[in-house]
């Protein structure tokens, strides 16, 4: 189920992330990674330190990982209307089976999922259903870049890399404090609860 203990206020948080030149409208600190994935993130960041194009085909990052992790969060209270929040919840309910849902964290005693992730960008489903919202999110990222980060990505074509819907129950948390969205220029979090 949805986390109903959280405030119903809706915020969008935008910050710089692992700054390759791919666009992103995913969620920051919203997915646990297993140890192998976390190590892969660190290996990926280490490959980018030289400033050249990486072996994975991504251009060199715009900002190094340490600097990106220290960037401020742009909070945008009321970014979504209550009707938009309800529409996103309903959309997730409609497409969850087709998009795929992964239990990323489980309660140690009961085995119940405490963190579920549904990949709403599967087959570009979210982008097709909510194109105006995607445009607003990308504008918010551009505004934050200009206002908070010194316009470090003015020529980068932004697009969603992934759109994830997270359901977090009591006890759910990221396993890795240093998680980041590798391959993203910006990360946008939207609180739906």
Beta strands, then each sheet from edge to edge (+ up, - down):
strand 1: 12-16
strand 2: 74-75
strand 3: 101-106
strand 4: 113-119
strand 5: 164-168
strand 6: 186-190
sheet 1: 2+ 1- 6+
sheet 2: 3+ 4- 5+
end
